[in-house]
Amino acid sequence: MKGVILAGGLGTRLYPLTHVTNKHLLPVFDKPMIFYPIETLVKAGVTDILIVTSGPHVGHFLSVLKNGKELGVTHLEYAYQEKPDGGIADALSLARDFVDRDSVAVILGDNTTDANISKAVKSFSDGAMIFLKEVTDAQRFGVAEFDPKDPSKVIGIEEKPKNPKTNMAVTGVYIYDNTVFELIHKLKPSDRGELEITDVNNIYIKSGKMKWANLDGFWSDAGTFTSLYRSNRYWAQKNENDIV
């Protein structure tokens, strides 16, 4: 399985911090934000990784990550997304040649989690898998809806709903087989002008090829000042407890 970390965008919600560097290189406690998704993949045994990035600070990744060896990465590549606002699915489409005939574990570059996804990675065969997490602010995320007759079955995902049907948010952690790239190729831009990953997930759901798992442990994006602070606080406390 290959790994893809989506670290594009302009990080406008974190201005003026992101005037200086890419959002995913901002510190979360004692390391750059992007170290966390890399460590999640490496811990799951995924060490062949592509980072998709964009914006004016793409060169900063090379000086920080180098060839990835210090983080346990065996092979590290980079891809450039020309349209930073093209959407998650558009960014993932750039990994088609890299993934080739393999399946792919995808993580958004601003996600920090201590969850272990190795079991899901090792057992994955085909279709897709999304990782869900119960949240209190579901309006910010894609939200899963479940079959009333079979609560273990996801029947749809609604992107940033005003009135969420559940509080189970789609985290920025996904696993796909290599048919995902053909699905993205057929997508049409949303009203926001983006190729939406939610549309991709709903195609898998309608075809009966979507599974889901709870993302056990801490998880938070770090794309707003509030969530960046939350992530910093958690990892600082966790590090302090580990030392004690």
Secondary structure, DSSP 8 states (H G I E B T S, - for coil): -EEEEEE-S--GGGTTGGGTS-GGGSEETTEETTHHHHHHHHHTT--EEEEEE-STTTTHHHHHHTTSGGGT-SEEEEEE-S-TTS-HHHHHHTTHHHHTTS-EEEEETTEEE----HHHHHH--SSEEEEEEE-S-GGGSEEEEEETTEEEEEEEEEES-SS-S-SEEEEEEEEE-TTHHHHHHT----TTSS--HHHHHHHHHHTT-EEEEE--S-EEE-SSHHHHHHHHHHHHHHHHHHH-
